[in-house]
């Protein structure tokens, strides 16, 4: 018997041993249910071939050719990826709209003796679930933003706060980008917009709505990817926790965090040429000289002073969001980032129901200043 699964609740998906996407590799690459494996019943070229026969020749011939290809591909999967599955194996299968491709795979796998389910409506059902989660009118959670000038280790401290039990949503991690001109990850292209949204919707499904969620302050785009409306709306209404450190400490940290980009001459040159023209040709040449001399800390400090800090200050003056407090760091060594994460946790606990700390409380090598 083949079960039909309606809806894409993560808890329902989690009861299956595998989620099998039987669409073509190109369809799978654009987007798929996170964690799904791709066992196509028709490869890209095969799918195009069957479609051409259907349009230019005859429906019956297309179905016969397609059935033969599907049978061969399913046999290949049974002899390969599925060859070691036990009798207790429970897969969920889906295709584009829950039609012939998933039905063919489900029929064969159920005849083997496995308990098989098919996602009703296929990928389109799943995509509607993602869209509802991210494009609805109401924000799906209560956000707090972790803010701070460039080089204040926001992403690192976000992760350390998560380790302390703070509920965190790492948008840059989901987008595979560090969110600045230097943000591209070497050898890791960004996912498609749909894949980013899939990852984000699944992350939101695990969030406790009763507790605040800490996110890094971002623009509406992370690299080439747009933050979906519901999440962006939550961020626009969110109060901020500000991180503060000296320019020198931030420059040193930037070299540590972005050393891969700084030490690649072609990457660094491409980044420098994308800086605003208003900074001037003389400044650009001076920065190129610093790079050529491998003085990356000096380059980082110059960019902070001339570009990044002024840009942040302009944005902050236009930002109506309140600040919960400022976490001031004496430096940005790992132990000091740990202390800052602890200080951020103090502020988050303050809005999640625990008593607010009073005044400025020292926490290791960081201090919390309460605003408001």
C-alpha positions, 0 to 999 in steps of 0.5 A, spaced: 500 500 500 502 506 498 501 512 503 499 519 501 502 525 505 498 531 505 502 537 507 510 539 508 510 539 516 517 538 518 515 533 523 511 529 518 517 529 514 521 527 519 518 520 520 521 517 514 528 514 513 529 518 506 526 523 502 527 521 495 526 527 489 525 523 483 525 529 478 531 531 474 538 533 476 537 540 474 530 541 477 533 538 484 539 543 483 534 549 483 531 547 489 529 541 493 526 539 500 532 540 505 535 533 506 532 530 500 536 525 495 536 525 488 534 519 484 531 521 478 527 517 474 528 521 468 535 525 467 535 532 464 536 529 457 531 523 457 526 528 459 527 533 454 527 527 449 520 524 451 517 531 451 520 532 444 517 526 442 510 527 445 510 534 441 513 532 435 511 525 434 506 521 438 503 521 445 503 513 445 510 513 443 513 518 448 509 514 453 513 508 451 520 511 450 519 514 457 516 508 460 523 504 458 527 510 460 524 510 467 524 502 468 532 502 467 533 508 471 529 505 477 533 499 476 539 502 477 537 506 483 535 499 486 542 496 484 545 502 487 543 507 492 537 503 495 541 496 494 542 496 502 536 498 505 532 493 510 525 491 510 523 496 515 525 502 510 520 507 509 521 512 504 517 519 502 517 520 494 516 526 490 516 529 483 514 536 480 506 535 482 505 528 485 504 525 478 507 519 474 514 520 476 513 519 483 507 514 482 512 510 478 518 510 483 513 508 489 509 503 485 516 499 484 519 500 491 512 498 494 512 492 490 519 490 493 516 490 500 517 497 503 512 502 506 512 507 501 509 514 501 508 519 496 507 527 497 501 529 495 502 535 490 509 534 489 514 539 490 509 544 488 505 543 495 512 544 498 513 550 495 507 553 497 508 551 504 515 555 503 511 561 500 506 561 506 512 561 511 516 567 508 511 571 504 505 571 509 503 578 512 505 577 519 512 576 521 513 569 524 517 570 530 520 576 534 527 578 532 532 582 536 538 584 531 545 583 533 548 590 530 555 593 530 560 596 525 564 592 520 569 587 523 566 587 530 565 579 529 558 579 529 557 572 525 562 569 530 559 572 536 552 570 533 554 563 533 557 563 540 551 566 543 547 560 540 552 555 544 550 559 550 542 557 549 540 563 545 535 562 539 539 564 533 537 565 526 544 565 521 542 568 515 549 569 512 550 561 514 543 559 510 545 564 504 553 562 504 555 569 504 558 573 509 554 579 507 559 584 505 564 586 499 568 581 502 563 576 503 563 571 498 566 564 500 571 561 496 569 555 492 562 556 495 557 559 490 551 562 493 545 557 493 539 559 488 533 564 491 529 558 492 534 554 496 535 559 500 528 560 502 527 552 503 533 552 508 530 559 511 523 556 512 525 549 515 530 553 520 523 557 522 519 551 523 524 549 528 523 556 532 520 557 539 515 563 537 515 564 545 522 566 545 526 572 541 530 570 535 537 573 535 539 575 527 545 579 525 543 586 522 543 585 515 541 589 509 535 586 505 540 582 500 545 578 502 550 577 496 545 576 491 539 573 495 533 577 497 531 576 505 524 574 504 518 579 506 516 576 512 523 575 515 525 582 513 518 585 516 520 582 523 527 585 522 525 592 521 521 592 527 526 589 531 530 592 537 538 592 536 544 589 541 550 593 539 557 591 539 562 596 540 570 595 539 576 599 537 577 600 530 584 597 531 581 591 534 576 590 528 581 591 523 586 586 526 579 581 526 578 583 519 584 580 517 583 574 521 576 573 518 577 575 511 584 573 510 582 568 504 580 574 500 585 579 502 591 574 500 588 573 493 590 579 488 585 578 483 579 577 488 582 583 492 582 587 486 575 586 484 573 588 491 576 594 491 574 596 484 567 595 486 568 601 492 564 607 491 567 612 486 566 618 491 572 615 495 576 617 490 582 615 485 588 617 490 585 613 496 584 607 491 591 607 489 593 608 496 589 601 498 592 598 492 599 600 495 597 597 502 595 590 499 601 590 494 605 591 501 601 585 504 599 590 509 592 587 510 591 590 517 593 597 514 588 596 508 583 594 513 583 600 518 583 605 512 577 602 509 574 602 516 575 609 517 574 611 510 568 607 507 565 602 512 564 606 519 561 612 515 556 608 511 554 605 518 553 611 521 549 614 515 545 608 516 544 608 523 542 615 523 536 613 519 534 607 523 528 608 527 529 601 531 531 602 539 537 599 542 537 594 548 544 596 549 551 596 547 556 590 549 563 594 549 569 589 548 576 591 550 578 586 544 576 581 539 580 575 541 577 568 542 576 569 549 573 576 549 568 574 543 566 569 548 565 574 553 561 578 548 556 572 547 555 572 554 553 579 555 549 578 549 545 573 552 544 577 558 540 582 554 536 577 550 534 574 557 532 581 559 526 581 554 525 573 554 522 574 561 528 574 566 529 580 570 533 585 567 540 587 569 541 593 572 546 598 570 553 596 566 555 589 569 562 587 567 562 580 564 569 577 563 572 582 558 566 585 555 561 590 559 553 591 558 550 598 558 543 598 558 539 603 554 532 605 555 
